[in-house]
Amino acid sequence: MDQYIEFATNHYLLSFSLVCVVFLLIQDLISNSFNQFESISPLIAVTKMNDDKTLILDIREPNEFIKSHIENAVNVPLGKLEEKLPSLEKHKNHPIIVTCQTGARSVPACKTLTKAGFEQVFNMQGGMQSWEDNKLPIKISSKNHD
């Protein structure tokens, strides 16, 4: 035990870094355990898209959406999601797959949707970047389709 204390006092930056990393890992674990949405891979997303009632919600900005998006995806930028919730009400009981560019912006969108009472919310891991890496089909459009 004395060796651990001696190490910690001699290498206080390493010890502090270890404590920070452990804290962040525990925080992430606790946060993920309380999520009411599921994270799925792009390949599993494809199987869910076979259901006609599944909505693909792309929360990227319109200029990102125009460059490439999933066929039949609805574009609602993350910043406008709360004001557009009433227009999504008809999908409250249907599967909703949320995607962004890398998977980072879709997590807050999934939390917003589940808080608003949407029942089947799925976060596509890795976002459109992962979708394209898996060589899945994309659509390129000349204008935004809301």
C-alpha positions in Angstrom: 0.0 0.0 0.0 2.9 2.3 0.8 4.2 1.8 -2.8 0.9 3.0 -4.2 0.9 6.2 -2.1 4.6 6.8 -3.0 3.8 6.3 -6.7 0.8 8.7 -6.5 2.8 11.4 -4.8 5.7 11.0 -7.2 3.4 10.9 -10.3 0.5 13.1 -9.3 -0.3 14.0 -12.9 -0.7 10.3 -13.9 -2.7 9.6 -10.8 -5.0 12.6 -11.4 -5.4 11.5 -15.1 -6.3 8.0 -13.9 -9.0 9.3 -11.6 -10.4 11.6 -14.3 -10.6 8.7 -16.8 -12.3 6.4 -14.3 -14.8 9.1 -13.4 -15.6 9.7 -17.1 -16.0 6.0 -17.8 -18.4 5.6 -14.8 -20.3 8.7 -15.8 -20.7 7.3 -19.4 -21.8 3.9 -18.2 -24.4 5.4 -15.9 -25.6 7.8 -18.6 -26.0 4.9 -21.2 -27.8 2.7 -18.7 -30.6 5.3 -18.3 -31.0 5.9 -22.1 -34.5 5.1 -23.3 -33.3 4.6 -26.8 -31.1 1.9 -28.5 -28.0 2.4 -30.5 -27.9 0.3 -33.7 -25.4 -0.3 -36.5 -26.2 0.9 -40.0 -26.7 -2.7 -41.1 -29.3 -3.3 -38.4 -30.9 0.0 -39.4 -31.4 -1.4 -42.9 -33.4 -4.3 -41.5 -35.6 -1.9 -39.5 -36.1 0.3 -42.6 -37.8 -2.7 -44.3 -40.8 -1.7 -42.1 -42.9 0.8 -44.1 -43.7 2.8 -40.9 -40.0 3.4 -40.0 -39.0 7.1 -40.2 -35.4 8.0 -40.9 -34.7 11.3 -39.2 -31.6 13.1 -40.4 -30.7 15.9 -38.0 -27.8 17.4 -40.0 -27.9 20.9 -41.4 -29.6 21.3 -44.8 -26.3 21.8 -46.6 -25.0 18.5 -45.2 -28.2 16.7 -46.0 -28.1 17.8 -49.7 -24.7 16.3 -50.2 -25.8 12.8 -49.3 -28.6 11.2 -47.3 -30.6 8.0 -46.9 -33.5 7.6 -49.4 -36.8 8.9 -47.9 -35.0 10.5 -44.9 -36.6 13.5 -43.4 -34.3 16.4 -42.6 -34.9 18.3 -39.4 -31.7 20.1 -38.1 -31.0 19.4 -34.4 -31.5 23.1 -33.6 -35.1 23.0 -34.9 -36.1 19.6 -33.6 -38.1 20.8 -30.6 -40.2 23.2 -32.8 -40.8 20.5 -35.4 -41.9 17.8 -32.9 -45.6 18.4 -33.6 -45.1 17.5 -37.3 -43.5 14.2 -36.1 -46.4 13.3 -33.8 -47.9 10.8 -36.3 -44.7 8.7 -35.9 -44.9 8.6 -32.1 -45.6 4.8 -32.1 -43.4 3.9 -35.1 -39.7 3.2 -35.3 -37.6 6.3 -35.7 -33.9 6.0 -36.8 -32.0 9.1 -36.0 -28.8 9.9 -37.9 -26.3 12.7 -38.2 -22.8 12.9 -39.7 -20.8 10.9 -37.1 -23.3 9.9 -34.5 -22.5 12.6 -32.0 -25.5 15.0 -32.7 -28.0 12.2 -32.9 -27.7 11.3 -29.2 -29.2 14.6 -27.9 -31.9 14.3 -30.6 -32.8 10.8 -29.4 -33.0 12.1 -25.8 -35.3 14.9 -27.0 -37.6 12.4 -28.8 -37.8 10.0 -26.0 -38.5 12.8 -23.5 -41.4 13.9 -25.9 -42.9 10.4 -25.6 -41.7 8.8 -28.8 -41.6 5.0 -28.1 -39.2 3.4 -30.6 -36.2 5.6 -31.0 -32.9 4.3 -32.4 -29.6 6.1 -32.7 -27.6 5.0 -35.8 -24.0 4.5 -34.6 -21.4 6.3 -36.6 -24.1 8.3 -38.5 -23.8 8.9 -42.3 -20.1 8.4 -42.2 -20.6 4.8 -41.0 -23.4 4.4 -43.5 -21.2 5.4 -46.4 -18.2 3.3 -45.0 -20.5 0.3 -45.2 -21.1 1.1 -48.9 -24.9 1.5 -48.3 -26.9 3.5 -50.9 -27.1 7.3 -50.6 -29.2 9.9 -52.4 -27.8 13.2 -53.5 -30.3 16.0 -54.1 -30.2 19.5 -55.5 -32.5 20.9 -52.8 -33.6 20.2 -49.3 -36.8 18.0 -48.8 -38.5 18.5 -45.5 
